[in-house]
Amino acid sequence: MELIQLTILSLIQGLTEFLPISSSAHLILVSTFMSWPDQGITVDIFAHFGTLLAVIFYFREDLQKVIKTFNLYEKNNLGLNLLLATMPIAIIGFIFKDLIELNFRSEEVIFWSTLIIGIALIFSDKFSSNQKNLFQISLKDSLLIGGIQIFALIPGSSRSAVTMLAALALGYTKFDAARFSFLLAVPTLSIVFLGELIDLSQATFEVDYFELSYVAFLSFISAISCIHIFLKLIEKIGFAPFGIYRLFLAGFILIF
């Protein structure tokens, strides 16, 4: 695979994985628009690995606290809530993985999911009471956010977008809605990574370790930068700019 393709796809994965604009939509659309061959499962795996390492590294102190304070019998325990919020997408993703890949990776599906979520982001401030913080999250709220995360399986919807919107609707601040979504990415992306590794173990082809290391590194660096800037700005700018961007992206899909 050409270095320019690897570079662009890795940067896109890192920059869009944690923004509410859909990494899968951008990867599919860029590859289609540029008439690039499918990057293959190994590139996807190590791009996800890079973004997973980025969120673990960035929130390493929070994750250490989550692990140390994990308690199955404490209803507001953050670790337990993250675990519960991960279960719906893990179960549904495992059962319907092949169905989704065969029937939902189309420009039409991406257009509608991009448009609908974009409109929701524009009006997100209207339905957010902006009162709760991360450590007030309940089991009920976690299951609701986790249930909504299932829609992230549809290309173009964005895992970050649907989980942040769900948290906002439940009354969490913009900053804490984003933080919970990012922390939730750790178990969710871990499951994705393990699932892709299983698929890789069944494939037979040569592995280019330079390419894969390059992909993981670029995804890691761009993802860390993206998370840092997003958390610095989100309280000031809100989610509407990302909704507007999605409307322009939907228009681009419709035209081209």
Backbone torsions as a table, in degrees:
resi	resn	phi	psi	omega
1	MET	NA	140.5	-178.1
2	GLU	-67.4	148.2	-177.0
3	LEU	-62.9	-35.9	-178.9
4	ILE	-64.6	-38.7	178.0
5	GLN	-66.1	-45.2	178.1
6	LEU	-60.0	-43.2	-177.9
7	THR	-63.0	-49.5	-176.9
8	ILE	-65.8	-44.9	-179.0
9	LEU	-65.5	-37.9	179.1
10	SER	-66.7	-43.4	179.1
11	LEU	-65.7	-40.3	178.4
12	ILE	-63.0	-44.4	179.0
13	GLN	-59.2	-47.9	-178.4
14	GLY	-66.1	-40.9	-176.5
15	LEU	-76.8	-29.1	-173.6
16	THR	-104.1	-13.2	-177.6
17	GLU	-59.7	-37.7	-174.5
18	PHE	-107.4	-2.3	172.7
19	LEU	-90.1	151.6	-178.0
20	PRO	-79.9	48.9	-176.1
21	ILE	-127.9	0.0	174.4
22	SER	78.9	107.6	176.3
23	SER	-71.3	-40.0	-177.1
24	SER	-63.0	-40.5	178.9
25	ALA	-61.6	-45.0	-178.3
26	HIS	-66.5	-40.1	179.8
27	LEU	-65.6	-43.8	179.7
28	ILE	-65.4	-45.5	-175.4
29	LEU	-69.1	-41.3	179.6
30	VAL	-64.4	-44.7	179.1
31	SER	-62.6	-40.6	179.0
32	THR	-66.9	-46.3	-177.2
33	PHE	-64.9	-36.8	-178.3
34	MET	-88.1	-2.4	-177.6
35	SER	56.5	38.4	178.1
36	TRP	-82.7	148.3	174.0
37	PRO	-68.2	157.1	178.7
38	ASP	-56.2	131.9	-175.1
39	GLN	-70.8	-16.1	177.3
40	GLY	87.9	160.5	-174.1
41	ILE	-67.3	-32.2	-177.5
42	THR	-65.0	-39.2	178.0
43	VAL	-65.2	-43.7	177.5
44	ASP	-58.7	-44.2	-178.2
45	ILE	-60.1	-49.3	-174.8
46	PHE	-78.3	-22.2	171.1
47	ALA	-68.0	-44.5	176.1
48	HIS	-64.6	-37.1	179.1
49	PHE	-62.5	-41.9	178.8
50	GLY	-62.6	-44.0	180.0
51	THR	-71.0	-33.9	176.2
52	LEU	-63.4	-46.0	177.6
53	LEU	-61.3	-36.6	-178.8
54	ALA	-63.1	-47.5	-177.9
55	VAL	-70.3	-34.3	176.0
56	ILE	-64.9	-44.5	-179.5
57	PHE	-66.0	-44.4	-175.6
58	TYR	-66.4	-39.4	-177.5
59	PHE	-104.8	28.9	-174.9
60	ARG	-58.5	-38.6	-179.5
61	GLU	-69.2	-43.0	177.4
62	ASP	-61.8	-42.0	-178.3
63	LEU	-68.3	-34.2	175.8
64	GLN	-62.7	-41.3	178.1
65	LYS	-66.0	-40.7	178.7
66	VAL	-59.1	-45.2	-178.7
67	ILE	-67.3	-44.2	-177.6
68	LYS	-66.9	-32.7	-174.5
69	THR	-102.8	10.4	-177.6
70	PHE	-60.6	131.6	-177.7
71	ASN	-149.0	118.3	-179.0
72	LEU	-67.9	-19.1	-172.7
73	TYR	-107.8	6.6	178.4
74	GLU	-107.1	111.0	-168.7
75	LYS	-65.1	-27.2	178.1
76	ASN	-98.4	16.6	-179.2
77	ASN	-69.5	124.3	-173.7
78	LEU	-63.4	-41.1	179.6
79	GLY	-61.8	-43.9	178.1
80	LEU	-63.5	-40.3	-179.9
81	ASN	-66.5	-37.7	176.5
82	LEU	-65.3	-39.8	178.8
83	LEU	-63.4	-45.8	179.5
84	LEU	-65.0	-39.9	-178.8
85	ALA	-67.3	-21.4	-179.7
86	THR	-83.0	-26.1	-171.6
87	MET	-60.2	-43.7	-177.6
88	PRO	-59.3	-46.7	-177.4
89	ILE	-70.9	-30.5	177.8
90	ALA	-65.4	-43.8	-178.6
91	ILE	-70.2	-51.2	-177.7
92	ILE	-66.7	-39.9	179.3
93	GLY	-62.8	-39.7	179.0
94	PHE	-66.5	-42.5	-176.3
95	ILE	-72.5	-41.9	-171.2
96	PHE	-110.2	16.5	-176.8
97	LYS	-53.5	-52.8	-177.3
98	ASP	-66.2	-39.6	178.9
99	LEU	-60.6	-44.1	-179.0
100	ILE	-66.1	-44.8	-178.1
101	GLU	-64.9	-33.3	-178.1
102	LEU	-81.0	-29.5	-169.8
103	ASN	-116.5	-12.0	-173.2
104	PHE	-116.8	-3.5	-178.1
105	ARG	-90.7	58.5	-179.6
106	SER	-122.5	158.8	179.1
107	GLU	-63.1	-33.0	-179.6
108	GLU	-65.8	-44.6	178.5
109	VAL	-63.7	-43.6	179.7
110	ILE	-62.3	-40.5	179.0
111	PHE	-58.0	-52.2	-175.7
112	TRP	-67.7	-41.1	179.6
113	SER	-68.3	-38.2	176.5
114	THR	-62.1	-44.0	-178.5
115	LEU	-67.0	-50.0	-174.9
116	ILE	-64.8	-46.5	179.6
117	ILE	-67.4	-34.3	177.4
118	GLY	-60.4	-45.0	177.9
119	ILE	-62.8	-41.9	179.1
120	ALA	-62.1	-40.0	179.6
121	LEU	-66.2	-37.7	179.9
122	ILE	-61.7	-38.3	-177.8
123	PHE	-98.2	10.8	-174.7
124	SER	-61.6	-34.9	-179.6
125	ASP	-65.2	-24.5	-176.7
126	LYS	-71.5	-33.0	-176.7
127	PHE	-106.4	14.8	177.8
128	SER	-104.8	125.8	177.1
129	SER	-83.6	-15.3	170.9
130	ASN	57.4	44.5	-174.3
131	GLN	-116.1	-38.0	-172.3
132	LYS	-86.0	151.7	172.8
133	ASN	-111.0	175.5	-172.2
134	LEU	-59.0	-35.7	-174.2
135	PHE	-86.0	5.2	173.7
136	GLN	-100.7	3.8	-174.3
137	ILE	-66.8	135.4	-177.7
138	SER	-103.4	169.8	177.0
139	LEU	-62.6	-39.6	179.3
140	LYS	-61.8	-46.9	179.7
141	ASP	-62.8	-40.8	-179.7
142	SER	-62.0	-43.4	179.5
143	LEU	-67.2	-36.1	177.6
144	LEU	-66.3	-45.7	178.4
145	ILE	-64.2	-41.8	177.6
146	GLY	-63.5	-37.3	177.1
147	GLY	-65.1	-41.5	178.0
148	ILE	-66.2	-31.4	-179.0
149	GLN	-61.0	-20.0	177.2
150	ILE	-56.6	-34.9	-178.3
151	PHE	-65.9	-14.9	176.6
152	ALA	-66.6	-15.3	176.9
153	LEU	-68.8	-18.7	177.8
154	ILE	-84.3	119.7	-180.0
155	PRO	-56.0	135.5	179.0
156	GLY	98.6	-17.0	-177.1
157	SER	-79.9	-42.1	179.7
158	SER	83.1	118.3	177.3
159	ARG	-59.6	-44.6	179.2
160	SER	-60.6	-43.8	-177.2
161	ALA	-63.1	-49.8	-174.3
162	VAL	-68.9	-36.8	179.8
163	THR	-72.8	-37.9	177.1
164	MET	-66.6	-41.9	177.9
165	LEU	-62.0	-41.7	179.0
166	ALA	-63.0	-43.6	179.6
167	ALA	-65.6	-39.8	177.1
168	LEU	-62.3	-43.5	-179.4
169	ALA	-63.8	-27.2	179.7
170	LEU	-87.0	0.3	172.8
171	GLY	102.0	10.4	-179.2
172	TYR	-83.8	153.1	178.3
173	THR	-66.2	161.1	179.0
174	LYS	-58.2	-45.5	-177.5
175	PHE	-62.9	-44.5	-177.6
176	ASP	-75.8	-29.4	173.2
177	ALA	-62.7	-41.7	178.8
178	ALA	-68.2	-43.6	-179.3
179	ARG	-62.0	-43.4	179.5
180	PHE	-64.5	-40.3	178.5
181	SER	-61.5	-41.8	179.8
182	PHE	-68.2	-43.1	178.3
183	LEU	-65.4	-35.9	177.4
184	LEU	-66.2	-23.6	178.2
185	ALA	-64.5	-27.0	-176.5
186	VAL	-63.5	-57.2	177.7
187	PRO	-68.2	-33.6	-178.3
188	THR	-67.2	-49.9	179.4
189	LEU	-67.7	-28.9	176.3
190	SER	-63.2	-41.3	178.0
191	ILE	-65.8	-43.3	177.5
192	VAL	-59.4	-46.2	-178.7
193	PHE	-62.0	-44.4	179.5
194	LEU	-65.5	-39.8	177.9
195	GLY	-62.5	-40.7	179.0
196	GLU	-69.3	-34.6	177.0
197	LEU	-63.4	-37.7	177.2
198	ILE	-63.0	-43.9	177.1
199	ASP	-61.4	-40.7	-178.9
200	LEU	-64.9	-35.2	-178.2
201	SER	-65.7	-19.7	-179.4
202	GLN	-94.9	-4.7	-178.5
203	ALA	-95.6	157.4	178.9
204	THR	-130.2	101.5	175.0
205	PHE	-162.9	165.9	-178.7
206	GLU	-72.7	143.5	179.3
207	VAL	-107.6	125.4	175.9
208	ASP	-94.6	101.8	-173.3
209	TYR	-69.2	-28.3	176.1
210	PHE	-65.3	-48.2	179.5
211	GLU	-57.3	-46.4	-175.6
212	LEU	-68.2	-38.6	176.7
213	SER	-65.8	-39.5	178.7
214	TYR	-63.3	-45.2	178.8
215	VAL	-61.0	-48.7	-179.0
216	ALA	-61.9	-42.4	-178.3
217	PHE	-64.8	-48.8	-179.4
218	LEU	-63.5	-41.6	178.0
219	SER	-62.5	-40.4	179.3
220	PHE	-62.0	-51.7	-176.9
221	ILE	-64.0	-46.1	-177.9
222	SER	-68.7	-34.4	179.6
223	ALA	-68.4	-42.8	178.7
224	ILE	-61.5	-45.2	179.2
225	SER	-60.7	-42.3	-178.6
226	CYS	-63.7	-47.3	-179.6
227	ILE	-59.8	-46.9	-177.0
228	HIS	-60.7	-48.8	-178.3
229	ILE	-67.0	-40.5	-178.9
230	PHE	-61.0	-46.7	-178.9
231	LEU	-67.6	-29.9	177.7
232	LYS	-70.4	-32.5	-172.1
233	LEU	-100.0	-21.1	-166.0
234	ILE	-62.0	-36.9	178.9
235	GLU	-67.1	-29.1	-177.8
236	LYS	-83.4	-43.9	-172.3
237	ILE	-99.9	-20.0	-178.3
238	GLY	70.7	-165.6	-175.1
239	PHE	-100.0	-10.5	-176.5
240	ALA	-58.0	-41.8	179.2
241	PRO	-58.2	-34.4	178.8
242	PHE	-72.1	-33.7	175.4
243	GLY	-65.1	-42.5	178.6
244	ILE	-63.7	-42.5	177.2
245	TYR	-58.1	-41.7	-179.1
246	ARG	-64.9	-34.2	177.6
247	LEU	-66.1	-40.9	176.3
248	PHE	-64.4	-39.6	178.6
249	LEU	-64.2	-41.2	177.7
250	ALA	-62.3	-39.9	176.8
251	GLY	-63.6	-39.0	177.3
252	PHE	-61.8	-44.1	178.5
253	ILE	-61.6	-42.6	-177.8
254	LEU	-63.9	-38.6	-177.2
255	ILE	-76.7	-44.1	-171.1
256	PHE	-99.4	NA	NA
